[in-house]
Amino acid sequence: MSSLTPIRFQPTDLDTMASAEGRVAIIIPPEGKMDPAARRANRLTKGAVARLVESEKFTKAKSGQVIALAWPAGMAAEALDVLVLSRRADAAEARKAGASLAKLQGVAPLHLMAGGQNRAEQVALGIALRNYRFDAHKTADAETAGDVVISHTKSEEIAEAYAPLQAVAEGVHMTRDLVNEPANILTTTDFANRLAEMESLGLKVEVLEEDALAELGMRTLLSVGQGSVSPSKVVVMKWDGGEKDAAPLALVGKGVVFDTGGISLKPAGGMEEMTMDMGGAGVVAGTMRALALRKAKANVVGLVGLVENMPSGEATRPGDVVKSMKGDTVEIINTDAEGRLVLCDVMWYAQERFKPAGMIDLATLTGAIIIGLGHENAGVFSNDDTLCNAFLKAASAEDEGAWRMPLGKGYDDLLKSRIADMKNIGGRPAGSITAAQFLQRFVKEETPWIHLDIAGVALLSGESSYAPKGATGWGVRALSRLVQDHFE
């Protein structure tokens, strides 16, 4: 797993500024008032900071923007980074500011003179999130970001506030690693092994193999993987940090390690990105890691269905009818609509075994959600306003885009089959909604439920505020916040 940039907190010592190597950063609010660190930097640079503050470049700068002064006179540093940030900045502003610093940092060490800045722990989180590289398969020596030192007038308090955020950042990095990993490396077996390693963190991990899945009746899940030589698996991760016997929150993830579309073969162009079709399982794994590392005082169970969707002489065909664990029959119209077949069995199993207080499934489920929401928001579908609103609030607080989508009988009717209880697709119109309607048929009436379609946010072709190009780790922060606010 990629390692987090080491971040150390220490009391403010302005005498270290002149000799600090790499990059030194100071914070100046938009109104231009300089704190002791900025005034010291101004003296060392013979008034360069004051001239910057008086310039049009500073007055037009947006909150969170960094203005770099290269090779400042009077300092050993290669750059003096001036971070424009209000002392009363909210958490999202502070995180983005930290990410802006990290984007400039490169491999140089960074010393941030944060003074008495509020939300300095969120600045640190932004640095940790943005300082990410996936170099596991490059033969050149991997470049890693330099160490980060944050000086603060209340360094011990900030360090304490950052500790649980660091756990979340580790969960985000794990999710990114899993989503970025190629399918010949991240097989179903390798994925399960990586999850089993988290037992060292206090999680209870159980791997259900194909014979156990067949005995349980998970036929729709098994039908997806039967064309591949990679064995299908379900991995259960339990974190028992709450009251004994209290019903857990269940997180369920789609883990299709590679999706060719099966017999309904996808076009060749872009198929290489289908290594990310296990993104939902990746978010569940990263969230469970974060909860364990921060010792969350809640009961949470994470379940992931791990399969590979391949065409072969044994693959499921369009027109086949398969019976789910619930007992409903499904006519397979399109084998590329496979994620819902994985999820429906795991969701039913989660409810039968754990009787959860709520259930959230995550999946890179439909291209239709990208048409509807682009890459800014995940699609949110729910049968429970209270749970849904709590999640949307958590996602907003963590600056992770999410937008609620409708459900309704008219959409559900599109799933009617001539020969079975339902079809696995409802046609092109409202494709993301009919996929959610399919899943809702496997949600018990008493179970509060959210379906998150993350196809548009799990992997980006360009960089985002908190991540370079590639996997984003979207959802780990929002789910951890939801657990913190409503289940602890």
C-alpha positions as CSV (number, residue, x, y, z in Angstrom):
1,M,0.0,0.0,0.0
2,S,1.2,3.5,-0.8
3,S,2.4,5.3,2.3
4,L,1.2,8.6,3.6
5,T,3.5,11.6,3.6
6,P,4.9,11.9,7.1
7,I,3.5,15.0,8.8
8,R,4.9,16.2,12.1
9,F,3.6,19.0,14.3
10,Q,5.8,21.2,16.5
11,P,5.6,24.5,18.4
12,T,6.3,27.6,16.5
13,D,10.0,28.5,16.3
14,L,10.6,31.4,13.9
15,D,14.3,31.1,14.2
16,T,14.2,27.9,12.0
17,M,12.7,29.8,9.1
18,A,15.9,31.1,7.6
19,S,17.7,27.8,7.5
20,A,14.7,25.5,6.5
21,E,15.3,23.7,3.2
22,G,12.9,22.7,0.5
23,R,9.7,24.8,0.7
24,V,8.6,27.1,3.5
25,A,5.0,28.2,3.6
26,I,3.3,31.0,5.4
27,I,-0.4,31.9,5.7
28,I,-1.7,35.4,5.0
29,P,-5.5,36.1,5.1
30,P,-7.2,37.8,2.1
31,E,-7.1,41.2,3.9
32,G,-3.3,41.0,4.0
33,K,-2.7,41.2,7.7
34,M,0.6,39.4,8.4
35,D,1.1,37.2,11.5
36,P,4.6,36.9,13.2
37,A,5.7,34.2,10.7
38,A,4.8,36.3,7.7
39,R,6.5,39.4,9.3
40,R,9.6,37.3,9.8
41,A,9.6,36.1,6.2
42,N,9.1,39.7,5.1
43,R,12.2,40.8,7.0
44,L,14.3,37.9,5.7
45,T,13.3,38.6,2.1
46,K,13.9,42.3,2.5
47,G,10.2,43.3,2.0
48,A,9.3,40.9,-0.8
49,V,6.2,39.6,1.2
50,A,4.9,43.1,1.8
51,R,5.3,43.9,-1.9
52,L,3.4,40.8,-2.8
53,V,0.6,41.6,-0.4
54,E,0.3,45.1,-2.0
55,S,0.2,43.7,-5.5
56,E,-2.8,43.0,-7.8
57,K,-1.8,39.3,-7.9
58,F,-2.5,39.0,-4.1
59,T,-5.7,41.1,-4.1
60,K,-7.1,39.0,-6.9
61,A,-6.1,35.7,-5.3
62,K,-8.8,33.3,-4.2
63,S,-9.0,31.7,-0.8
64,G,-6.8,28.6,-0.8
65,Q,-4.6,29.8,-3.6
66,V,-0.8,29.6,-3.2
67,I,1.5,32.2,-4.6
68,A,5.1,30.9,-4.8
69,L,8.2,33.1,-4.5
70,A,11.1,31.1,-5.9
71,W,14.6,31.2,-4.3
72,P,13.7,33.9,-1.8
73,A,16.6,36.1,-0.7
74,G,17.7,35.6,2.9
75,M,16.4,32.1,3.1
76,A,17.8,28.7,2.4
77,A,14.5,27.4,1.0
78,E,14.0,26.9,-2.7
79,A,10.6,28.6,-2.5
80,L,8.5,30.6,-0.1
81,D,4.8,29.6,-0.6
82,V,2.3,32.3,0.5
83,L,-1.0,30.6,1.2
84,V,-4.0,32.9,1.0
85,L,-6.4,31.7,3.6
86,S,-8.7,33.3,6.1
87,R,-8.1,32.5,9.7
88,R,-11.8,31.5,10.0
89,A,-11.7,29.3,6.9
90,D,-14.1,26.3,7.1
91,A,-12.9,22.7,6.9
92,A,-13.4,22.4,3.1
93,E,-11.4,25.6,2.4
94,A,-8.6,24.5,4.7
95,R,-8.4,21.0,3.1
96,K,-8.3,22.5,-0.4
97,A,-5.6,24.9,0.8
98,G,-3.5,22.0,2.0
99,A,-4.0,20.2,-1.2
100,S,-2.8,23.3,-3.1
101,L,0.4,23.3,-1.0
102,A,0.9,19.6,-1.7
103,K,0.5,20.0,-5.4
104,L,3.4,22.4,-5.5
105,Q,5.5,20.5,-3.0
106,G,6.9,17.7,-5.3
107,V,9.7,15.8,-3.6
108,A,10.9,18.7,-1.5
109,P,10.4,18.9,2.2
110,L,7.7,21.4,3.3
111,H,7.6,23.5,6.5
112,L,4.3,25.2,7.0
113,M,4.5,28.1,9.5
114,A,0.7,27.9,10.5
115,G,0.8,30.3,13.4
116,G,-2.5,30.1,15.2
117,Q,-4.5,29.1,12.1
118,N,-7.8,27.5,12.8
119,R,-8.4,24.2,11.0
120,A,-4.7,23.5,10.6
121,E,-5.5,19.8,11.0
122,Q,-7.7,20.1,7.9
123,V,-4.8,21.7,6.0
124,A,-2.7,18.7,7.0
125,L,-5.4,16.4,5.7
126,G,-5.5,18.2,2.4
127,I,-1.7,17.7,2.1
128,A,-2.0,14.0,3.0
129,L,-4.8,13.4,0.5
130,R,-3.1,15.2,-2.4
131,N,0.4,13.7,-1.9
132,Y,-0.4,10.5,-3.6
133,R,1.4,8.6,-6.3
134,F,0.8,5.1,-7.8
135,D,4.2,4.0,-8.9
136,A,4.0,0.3,-8.0
137,H,4.6,-0.8,-11.6
138,K,7.1,1.7,-12.8
139,T,10.7,0.5,-13.0
140,A,12.3,3.9,-12.3
141,D,12.9,4.8,-8.7
142,A,9.7,6.0,-7.2
143,E,9.5,9.6,-6.2
144,T,8.0,10.3,-2.8
145,A,7.0,13.7,-1.3
146,G,9.3,15.1,1.3
147,D,8.4,15.2,4.9
148,V,6.0,17.8,6.1
149,V,6.5,19.9,9.3
150,I,3.6,22.1,10.5
151,S,4.5,24.7,13.2
152,H,1.6,25.9,15.2
153,T,1.0,27.8,18.4
154,K,-1.1,24.9,19.7
155,S,0.8,22.0,18.0
156,E,-0.3,19.3,20.5
157,E,-4.0,20.1,20.0
158,I,-3.6,20.2,16.2
159,A,-1.7,16.8,16.3
160,E,-4.5,15.3,18.4
161,A,-7.2,16.6,16.0
162,Y,-5.3,15.3,13.0
163,A,-4.9,11.7,14.3
164,P,-8.4,10.5,13.2
165,L,-8.1,12.4,10.0
166,Q,-4.8,10.6,9.2
167,A,-6.7,7.3,9.6
168,V,-9.2,8.5,7.1
169,A,-6.5,9.5,4.7
170,E,-5.0,6.0,5.0
171,G,-8.3,4.6,4.0
172,V,-8.6,6.9,1.0
173,H,-5.1,5.8,-0.1
174,M,-6.0,2.2,0.2
175,T,-9.1,2.7,-1.9
176,R,-7.0,4.5,-4.6
177,D,-4.4,1.7,-4.6
178,L,-7.1,-0.9,-5.1
179,V,-8.9,1.0,-7.9
180,N,-5.6,1.9,-9.7
181,E,-4.3,-1.7,-9.6
182,P,-4.4,-3.7,-12.8
183,A,-6.6,-6.8,-13.0
184,N,-3.7,-9.2,-13.5
185,I,-2.4,-8.2,-10.2
186,L,-5.6,-7.5,-8.3
187,T,-7.3,-10.8,-8.9
188,T,-10.2,-11.9,-6.8
189,T,-7.8,-13.9,-4.7
190,D,-5.3,-11.1,-4.2
191,F,-8.1,-8.7,-3.3
192,A,-9.4,-11.1,-0.6
193,N,-5.9,-11.6,0.7
194,R,-5.4,-7.8,1.0
195,L,-8.6,-7.5,3.0
196,A,-7.7,-10.5,5.2
197,E,-4.4,-8.6,6.2
198,M,-6.6,-6.0,7.9
199,E,-7.2,-8.4,10.7
200,S,-4.0,-6.9,12.2
201,L,-6.0,-3.7,12.7
202,G,-8.7,-5.4,14.7
203,L,-11.1,-6.2,12.0
204,K,-12.7,-9.7,11.9
205,V,-12.3,-10.9,8.3
206,E,-14.1,-13.9,6.8
207,V,-13.7,-15.1,3.2
208,L,-16.5,-17.1,1.7
209,E,-15.4,-19.3,-1.2
210,E,-17.5,-20.6,-4.1
211,D,-18.7,-23.7,-2.4
212,A,-20.0,-21.7,0.5
213,L,-21.6,-19.2,-1.8
214,A,-23.4,-22.0,-3.7
215,E,-24.6,-23.5,-0.5
216,L,-26.0,-20.1,0.5
217,G,-27.8,-19.8,-2.9
218,M,-25.8,-16.8,-4.2
219,R,-26.5,-17.9,-7.8
220,T,-26.8,-14.5,-9.4
221,L,-23.4,-13.5,-8.0
222,L,-21.9,-16.8,-9.1
223,S,-23.4,-16.5,-12.6
224,V,-21.3,-13.3,-13.2
225,G,-18.0,-15.0,-12.4
226,Q,-18.6,-18.4,-13.9
227,G,-16.9,-17.5,-17.2
228,S,-13.6,-16.7,-15.5
229,V,-10.9,-18.9,-14.1
230,S,-10.7,-16.5,-11.1
231,P,-12.9,-17.8,-8.3
232,S,-15.7,-15.7,-7.1
233,K,-15.6,-14.7,-3.4
234,V,-17.5,-12.7,-0.8
235,V,-15.4,-11.1,2.0
236,V,-17.0,-10.0,5.2
237,M,-15.2,-7.4,7.4
238,K,-16.6,-6.7,10.9
239,W,-15.7,-3.8,13.1
240,D,-17.3,-4.2,16.6
241,G,-16.5,-0.8,18.2
242,G,-19.9,0.0,19.5
243,E,-22.3,-1.4,22.0
244,K,-22.4,-5.2,22.3
245,D,-25.2,-6.7,20.1
246,A,-26.2,-3.3,18.7
247,A,-27.3,-3.7,15.1
248,P,-24.5,-2.7,12.7
249,L,-24.4,-0.4,9.7
250,A,-23.8,-2.6,6.6
251,L,-21.7,-1.4,3.7
252,V,-21.9,-3.5,0.6
253,G,-19.5,-3.1,-2.4
254,K,-19.4,-4.3,-6.0
255,G,-16.0,-5.9,-6.6
256,V,-15.8,-6.8,-10.3
257,V,-12.1,-6.9,-10.6
258,F,-12.4,-6.7,-14.4
259,D,-15.5,-6.3,-16.6
260,T,-15.3,-7.3,-20.2
261,G,-19.1,-7.2,-20.4
262,G,-19.1,-11.0,-20.6
263,I,-20.9,-12.4,-23.7
264,S,-22.4,-8.9,-24.2
265,L,-18.9,-7.8,-24.9
266,K,-17.9,-4.1,-24.4
267,P,-16.3,-2.1,-27.2
268,A,-12.5,-2.3,-27.1
269,G,-12.0,1.4,-26.7
270,G,-11.7,2.3,-23.1
271,M,-12.1,-1.3,-21.8
272,E,-8.7,-1.0,-20.1
273,E,-10.4,1.3,-17.5
274,M,-12.6,-1.6,-16.4
275,T,-10.0,-2.5,-13.9
276,M,-11.8,0.1,-11.8
277,D,-15.1,-1.8,-11.8
278,M,-14.3,-2.9,-8.3
279,G,-14.5,0.7,-7.1
280,G,-17.4,0.1,-4.7
281,A,-15.6,-2.7,-3.0
282,G,-12.5,-0.5,-2.8
283,V,-14.5,2.2,-1.0
284,V,-15.9,-0.3,1.4
285,A,-12.4,-1.7,2.1
286,G,-10.9,1.8,2.6
287,T,-13.7,2.8,4.9
288,M,-13.3,-0.2,7.1
289,R,-9.6,0.5,7.3
290,A,-10.3,4.1,8.3
291,L,-12.8,3.0,11.0
292,A,-10.4,0.4,12.4
293,L,-7.5,2.8,12.5
294,R,-9.4,5.6,14.2
295,K,-11.1,3.1,16.6
296,A,-14.6,4.1,15.7
297,K,-17.1,3.6,18.5
298,A,-19.6,1.9,16.2
299,N,-20.6,-1.5,14.8
300,V,-20.0,-1.6,11.1
301,V,-19.9,-4.6,8.7
302,G,-18.4,-4.4,5.3
303,L,-19.2,-7.0,2.6
304,V,-17.8,-7.1,-0.9
305,G,-18.6,-9.5,-3.7
306,L,-15.5,-10.2,-5.7
307,V,-15.9,-11.6,-9.2
308,E,-14.5,-11.3,-12.7
309,N,-16.8,-10.9,-15.7
310,M,-15.3,-12.8,-18.7
311,P,-16.6,-14.4,-21.9
312,S,-16.0,-18.1,-22.2
313,G,-17.7,-21.4,-23.0
314,E,-19.0,-21.4,-19.4
315,A,-20.1,-17.8,-19.2
316,T,-23.7,-16.8,-18.6
317,R,-25.6,-16.0,-21.8
318,P,-28.2,-13.3,-22.6
319,G,-31.5,-15.0,-22.2
320,D,-30.5,-17.2,-19.2
321,V,-32.7,-17.2,-16.1
322,V,-30.9,-17.3,-12.7
323,K,-32.5,-17.6,-9.3
324,S,-31.2,-15.2,-6.6
325,M,-30.4,-16.0,-3.0
326,K,-33.7,-14.3,-2.1
327,G,-35.5,-16.7,-4.4
328,D,-36.5,-14.3,-7.2
329,T,-35.7,-15.3,-10.7
330,V,-33.8,-12.9,-13.1
331,E,-33.8,-13.0,-16.9
332,I,-30.3,-11.9,-18.0
333,I,-30.9,-9.6,-20.9
334,N,-27.4,-8.1,-20.9
335,T,-24.4,-9.7,-19.2
336,D,-22.8,-6.3,-19.0
337,A,-25.4,-5.4,-16.4
338,E,-23.6,-7.6,-14.0
339,G,-22.9,-5.4,-10.9
340,R,-26.5,-5.5,-9.8
341,L,-26.4,-9.3,-9.9
342,V,-23.4,-9.3,-7.6
343,L,-24.9,-6.8,-5.2
344,C,-28.4,-8.3,-4.9
345,D,-27.1,-11.5,-3.4
346,V,-24.6,-9.8,-1.1
347,M,-27.3,-7.3,0.1
348,W,-29.8,-10.1,0.8
349,Y,-27.1,-12.0,2.7
350,A,-26.1,-8.9,4.7
351,Q,-29.7,-8.4,5.8
352,E,-30.4,-12.1,6.6
353,R,-27.2,-12.5,8.7
354,F,-26.7,-9.1,10.3
355,K,-30.1,-7.5,10.6
356,P,-28.4,-4.1,10.0
357,A,-29.6,-0.8,11.3
358,G,-29.0,0.6,7.8
359,M,-27.5,-0.6,4.6
360,I,-25.5,1.3,2.0
361,D,-24.3,-0.3,-1.3
362,L,-21.7,1.3,-3.5
363,A,-21.0,0.4,-7.1
364,T,-19.5,1.7,-10.4
365,L,-22.9,0.6,-11.7
366,T,-24.0,2.5,-14.8
367,G,-22.6,4.7,-17.5
368,A,-26.0,6.4,-17.4
369,I,-25.2,8.1,-14.1
370,I,-22.2,9.8,-15.9
371,I,-24.6,11.1,-18.6
372,G,-26.9,12.5,-15.9
373,L,-24.4,13.9,-13.3
374,G,-21.0,13.9,-15.1
375,H,-18.0,13.5,-12.9
376,E,-19.0,16.0,-10.2
377,N,-21.5,13.9,-8.2
378,A,-22.3,10.3,-7.3
379,G,-25.9,9.3,-7.8
380,V,-27.8,8.7,-4.5
381,F,-30.9,6.6,-4.3
382,S,-32.7,5.8,-1.1
383,N,-35.9,4.4,0.5
384,D,-35.3,6.4,3.7
385,D,-35.2,10.2,3.9
386,T,-33.5,10.3,7.3
387,L,-30.5,8.1,6.4
388,C,-30.3,9.7,2.9
389,N,-30.2,13.3,4.3
390,A,-27.6,12.3,6.9
391,F,-25.4,10.9,4.1
392,L,-25.9,13.9,1.9
393,K,-24.9,16.2,4.8
394,A,-21.8,14.1,5.5
395,A,-20.8,14.1,1.9
396,S,-21.3,17.9,1.7
397,A,-19.2,18.4,4.9
398,E,-16.4,16.3,3.3
399,D,-16.7,18.1,-0.1
400,E,-17.6,14.9,-1.9
401,G,-20.2,15.5,-4.5
402,A,-23.5,13.6,-4.2
403,W,-26.9,14.1,-5.7
404,R,-30.2,12.4,-4.8
405,M,-32.0,10.7,-7.7
406,P,-35.6,9.5,-7.9
407,L,-37.2,6.1,-7.5
408,G,-40.7,5.1,-8.4
409,K,-43.1,2.5,-9.7
410,G,-43.0,3.7,-13.3
411,Y,-39.3,3.0,-13.4
412,D,-39.8,-0.3,-11.6
413,D,-42.3,-1.5,-14.2
414,L,-39.6,-1.3,-16.9
415,L,-38.0,-4.4,-15.3
416,K,-40.9,-6.7,-16.0
417,S,-39.9,-10.0,-17.7
418,R,-42.0,-12.3,-19.9
419,I,-40.4,-15.4,-18.5
420,A,-39.0,-14.6,-15.1
421,D,-39.7,-12.4,-12.1
422,M,-37.7,-9.5,-13.5
423,K,-35.1,-8.6,-16.2
424,N,-31.7,-7.4,-15.2
425,I,-32.0,-4.2,-17.3
426,G,-34.9,-1.8,-18.1
427,G,-33.7,-0.4,-21.4
428,R,-31.8,2.8,-22.2
429,P,-34.1,5.3,-20.6
430,A,-33.3,6.1,-17.0
431,G,-30.7,3.4,-16.9
432,S,-29.2,4.4,-13.5
433,I,-32.7,4.6,-12.0
434,T,-33.8,1.2,-13.2
435,A,-30.6,-0.3,-11.9
436,A,-31.4,1.2,-8.5
437,Q,-35.0,-0.1,-8.8
438,F,-33.6,-3.6,-9.4
439,L,-31.5,-3.4,-6.2
440,Q,-34.4,-2.1,-4.2
441,R,-36.3,-5.3,-4.9
442,F,-33.7,-7.0,-2.6
443,V,-34.0,-4.5,0.2
444,K,-36.3,-5.6,3.1
445,E,-39.1,-3.2,4.0
446,E,-37.7,-2.5,7.4
447,T,-34.1,-1.8,6.2
448,P,-33.1,1.9,5.7
449,W,-31.1,1.8,2.5
450,I,-28.9,3.9,0.2
451,H,-27.5,3.0,-3.2
452,L,-24.5,5.0,-4.4
453,D,-23.7,4.8,-8.1
454,I,-20.1,6.0,-8.2
455,A,-19.3,5.3,-11.8
456,G,-18.6,9.0,-12.5
457,V,-16.5,9.8,-9.4
458,A,-14.3,6.7,-8.7
459,L,-11.7,7.3,-11.4
460,L,-11.0,10.6,-13.3
461,S,-9.1,11.3,-16.5
462,G,-7.8,14.5,-14.9
463,E,-6.8,15.7,-11.5
464,S,-9.3,16.7,-8.8
465,S,-8.9,19.0,-5.8
466,Y,-7.6,16.2,-3.6
467,A,-6.1,13.7,-6.0
468,P,-3.9,13.4,-9.1
469,K,-5.3,11.8,-12.3
470,G,-6.7,8.3,-11.6
471,A,-8.5,6.9,-8.6
472,T,-10.1,9.4,-6.2
473,G,-11.0,7.4,-3.2
474,W,-14.4,9.1,-3.3
475,G,-16.7,8.0,-0.5
476,V,-14.3,7.0,2.3
477,R,-14.4,10.4,3.9
478,A,-18.2,10.8,3.6
479,L,-18.9,7.3,5.0
480,S,-16.5,7.8,7.9
481,R,-18.2,11.1,8.7
482,L,-21.6,9.5,8.5
483,V,-20.5,6.8,11.0
484,Q,-19.0,9.4,13.2
485,D,-22.1,11.7,13.2
486,H,-24.9,9.1,13.4
487,F,-23.6,5.7,14.5
488,E,-21.0,6.5,17.2
